[in-house]
Amino acid sequence: MGQILLLSNGHGEDVSGALIGQALQSLGHSVQALPLAGLGRPYQQAGIALLGRSHEFSTGGIGYTSLRGRLTELVQGQILYLLRRLLRLLRHSHRFDLIVVVGDVIPVIAAWLTRRPVATYLVAYSSHYEGRLRLPWPCGELLATPRFQAVFSRDQLTADDLTTQLQRSVRFVGNPFMDPVLAPAAALPTARQRIGLLPGSRRPELEHNLLLLLQLIEKLPVAAELSVDLALVASLEDTALQALAGSVGWRLEQGVLSREDTVPITLRRDAFQSVLQHSDLVIGMAGTAIEQAIGLAKPALQLPGEGPQFTARFAEAQRRLLGPTVFCAPGDAGSRDNIAATAALALDLLNRSRSDQELHEQCRREASRRLGTAGGGTRMAAAISELLP
């Protein structure tokens, strides 16, 4: 059995890397991980050892989405941190039989520098953005070399495109991050219609996103048949949530956020999978979570915020990636007009979710085209395992 190092650079990439790592461990391989951005919590939760200590930055490794994000990374020392991570990689890479990259050009370059055999899952790139993928230099040139023994894409369109561009086989076997949410989840209380709220996971962006979502829910009419569920990460505890919600007239009591003449919001901790599976409509301000909603054939409604991640620019790119079942209302992100238009669009989508078979079929079609079927992590791990002696 082989010694494998997972190399990733972002929270969503860490999630996928951890799932691939678990599948590789089940095949008998020894697996470690080196997250280039963030703490690598998904690896720790999966029982995968980290190569050295890690540190988390407020941009979550996605500061490239804005000038402010880039400046924040510089001030916080993220560039120097990345260089230290690369030095650690170079010092220890000789111990591993294979490097598995989960991400984009940065870990691709880093893996190439180790001179070790590499398998790459290009989860950050898709030809759906512009029809033909333009890989940043020198990503394409490196992937075409024999050192990169296998390349996996996040969708079939990208696999076909890169197979032609790189003149080598690029495979689409599914997306590992879909496996957990496609597995059976605990049921939620019966409701005729259900909205799932996904505010993201990074703080302090999470708090800003929540305030916008509360404003949005205030615009919805009170209806006994409607249940609104908030999938919230553990890092925002009840005390902090009460203070945040209280600052805008909401109160938290027994796991329910409420405000006079407003639809109540039920807090769902450790129930992300259940919220996704049982929602008729997902309203989100997140990256991977919206992708998972589309993979479950759910219509998704975006509410762009202030960032650093879920900005209007990020949301627009996400719509190109995930297709026509991701919706976004017009207007400046976070403005009163935008929030009102988003509420109106949410009601329209809820009504369509009852009887619009064309919408349901479109959601199922895009789920298959954009994200693939369950078992992506297992299939990818099996293909990676075949590369080892």
N, C-alpha and C positions, 0 to 999 in steps of 0.2 A: 504494500500500500504506500501511497505517496505522501510527501510533505508539501502542503499547499498554502500559499499566502493569498488572501483576498485583499485587493487594493481598491478603495472606493473614495469618493469625494463629495459627499452630501448625505442628508438624512434619508431621502428616498433611495439613494444608491446603497446606503448601509442596510436598509430594510431588505432590498433584493439580495445583497451580498450575504446577509445572515441566513436567508432562506436557502440560497445555493449552498452555503457552508454547512447547514444542517443536513441537507441531502447528501453532500459529499462525505460528511461524518458517518452517515448511515451506511455508506458504501465501504467504510473502514479506513478512510483517509484521515490523516492528522491535519487539522486546519487551524490557522491563525489569521488575524485580520489587522490591517493597518489603515484606519480611516484618516484620510488627509484633511478632512474638515469635520469638526464636531467631535462629540464624546464617543461616538460609536455605540450608543446604548443598545440598538438592535442586536449587535453582536454579543454584548454582555448578557442580554436577556435570553439569547439563544444558546448560551453556554460556550461561546467561541472566545478563546483567549485573544487579547489584544497584544500587539507587538509594541510594548512600551506604553507610557501614560498618554492620555489625550486631553485636549482642551476644547471648549466650545466658545464660539464667537457669535455675536448678536446677529450677524448676517446669515449664519448657518452655512457659510460656504457658497452663497449665491450672490455675493456683492456685485458681480458682473452685470446684474440686471439694471443697475442704475449708477450714475456718477456718485451719488451719496453713498451707495453701498461700497463702491471701490474705495472712497476716501475713508469710510468707517473701517474697512479692513486694514488699510494702511495705518491708521491711528492705533488700532487695537493690536497691531503687530502680527496680523495673520500671514503676511507674506514671509516674514522671518520664521514663523512657526512652520509654514509649509516647507521651507528650505531645510529646517531641522528634521522634519519628517522624511524628506527625501534622503538626507544623509543617513538616517537610521535604516531606511530601506536598503541603501547601497551597502551598509555595513553587514546586514544580516541576510541579504538575498541569497548568498551561496548556500544557505541551509535548506533552501526550498527546491523541490523538483519542478514546480510550476507556479507561476504568478497568474492569478485570475483577476483581471481588471473589470470593475463595474463602474462605468461612468463615461468620461469624455476624454478630451485631448490631454489633460494634465496627467492622469494616471497612465494613459497610453505611453506618453513620453517617459514617465518615471519607470514603467516596467521595461521599456526598451533599453534604458540605461543600465539595467541590472545584467543584461546579456543572458538572462534565463529564458526558458520557453514560456510563452504567454498564451492564455486564452482570454478573449475579450467579449464582454457583453456591453454593447453600445446603447445603454438604456437612455442616454441623454440626447440622442440624435434620431431624427426621423425624416424621411422624404416627404411625409405628409405636410411639412411646413411650407415647402415651395415646389413640390413636384419632383425636383431633383436635388439630392442632398449635396451640399457643398461643405465637405469636411474641412475644418480649419487646418492650415499647415502646421506641422508636418504629419498630421494624423493619418491621412490617406497613404502617404508614402511609407510610413512605418507599418501600417496594417498589411500592406502588400508584401512585406518581407517574410521570409520563412520563419523568423523568430516568433511571429504570431501564428500559432498553429491552428487556431480556430477563432472565428469571429461570429458572434450571434447578434442579431438585430432585435428591435422591439416590435416590429411589424413586418408583414410579408412584402409590402411595397418597398420598404427600405432594403430588405434582403435582396430583392430582385435588382434594385438600383445599384447597390454596392457590389453585387456579384459582377455586374457589367463594368462598373467603374474600376474596381480593383483587380479585375480579371482573376478572381479566385472565388471559391465558394463562401458565401455568407448565408447563414442559416437563421430561420425564424422557427423557434420551438415553443413559443409562448412567453409570457412574462411572469417570472417568479412572484412578483408582488401581488398578483391576482390570486394566488393559491389560498392564502388565509381567508380572504373575503368570499371565496366561492365555496368554502367548506360550510356545513350546516352550523347555524348559529342559534342561540337561545331566542325564543319567541318574545315579542313585546306585547303588552296589553292590546286587545282588539280595538281598532279605530277604523272608521270608514275611509278616512284619508289621513296621510301622515307626511309631514315635512321633516327631513333630517337637516340639521344645521352643522356645518363643518367649518369651524373658525380657524383651523390650522393648529400647529403645535409649537411654534417658536414664540418665545416672549422676548421683548414686549409687544411684538406685532400681534400676538394673540389677543391681548387686551384691546388694542385699537380695533381689531376685527370684530370682537364681541360687541363693542359699543355700536358699530355700524349695523350689525345683525339685530340688535335690540331695537334700533330705530326702524329697521325694516319691518319687524314683527308688529310694531305699534301701528303700522299702516294697514295691517290685515284685519278684516272684519271678524268679530268674535263668532265662532261657530262650534257647537257642541260636537259635531262630527269630525272636527279637525284636531289632530294631535301634532304638537311640535316638539321634537326631541333634539337636545343639544349634546353632541358627542364631544366630550371634553377630556383633555389629557390631565394626568395627575399633577403636573407641575403647577397648575393653577388651583390652589386649594380653596375650600369653601369660604374661609375667612377673607381671602383676597377677592374671591368672586363676589361675596356679599358687599364688600366695600366698593368694588367697581360698579356693580349693578345699582347699588344704593345711590351712587353719585348722579344717576340719571333717572331716579324715581322708581326703580324696580326693587323688589325684596326677595330674598331667598329663604324659603321655609320648607323643611322636610323634602329637600331635593327638587323643589319646584320654584322657578322664577316667575313672579307674578307682578302685575301692575293693573290698576283699576281700568276696566273697560278694554282690556287687551287679552289676546289669546295667551294662556299660560305656556311656559316652556319647561318641559321635564328634563332634568339633568340626568344624563346617562354617562356614567364613568365605567371604564372597562367594558363598554358595550358597543364599540365602534362598528364591529362586524354586524351586530343585530340592527343597529340604526341604518346602516347602508342597505341591508337586505330587505328591510320591511318598509322603507320609505317609498312613497309614490313620486316624490320630488326631492332632490337634494339641492340645497343652497350652500355653496361652499366658497371658501377663501383659502384654498389649499392647493398644493400641487398633486402629489401622489393620490390623495384621497379622492379628488375629482376624477382622476384617471380610473381609479377602482370603481367609482360609481358608474362611469361609462361602460366599464367592463362587465358590470352587472346588468347592463341594459336599462339603466335608469336615466331619465332626463336630468340634466344638471344645469343649475342657474348660478351664474357667477355674480359676485358683488365685489368688484375691485376695491382695494384699500390703499393705504399709504406706503405699504411695503415694509421692509426691503424686498420681500419676495412677491406677494400677490398684488402687484401694481396693475394698472390698466395695460401696460405694455406686456407684462407676463400673461395676463388674462387673454389678450388678443392672440398671442403665440399659442396658448393652450387651445384656443378654439380651432386654430389651423391644424394643430396636432390631432385633436380628438374628434373633430368633425361637427356635423350639423345638429347633433343632439346636445351640444353645449350652448346655452343661451346667455345673452347679456343685454341688459337694457341700455338705451342711449343715455348720454349725458356725462358730465364730468364725474369721475370716481368720487363717491362719498358725498356728492352734492344733494341738496334736498330734492331736486328734480329727478336725479338718478335713483334715489332710494324710493321715491313714489312710483317711478316707472318700473322699477324692479318688483315692487309689491304687486302692481297690476299684472305684470308678466307672470309672476308666481301663481296668481289666481287663475290666469288663463291656462297655464300648464297643468295645474291641478284638475281643472275641468276636462282638459283633453286627456289626462291620464285615465279618466273613467271609461271613455268609450272610443277614443281615437285609435283604431286599430292600425292605421297607417303610421302613427307615431310609434306605437309599440313595435311594429315590424322594423321600422327604421332604427330604433334603439338596439334591437337584437342584431341587426345586420352590422351596425357600426361596432358593436361590442366584439363581434367575431373578427372584423377587419382590422380594428385598431389595437386590440389587446390580446386576442387569441383565446384558447380554451384552458381549462384547469390542468395542472400538472406540469407547467412550464419549468418550475424549479427542478423537479425530478428528472425531466427529460434533458435539461441542460447539464445537470450534474452527471448523468450517465454518459453524455457525449464528452464532457471534460475528463471523466475517469478513463475513457478509452485512449486519451492522449498519453497517459502515464505508462511507463514500462512495467 
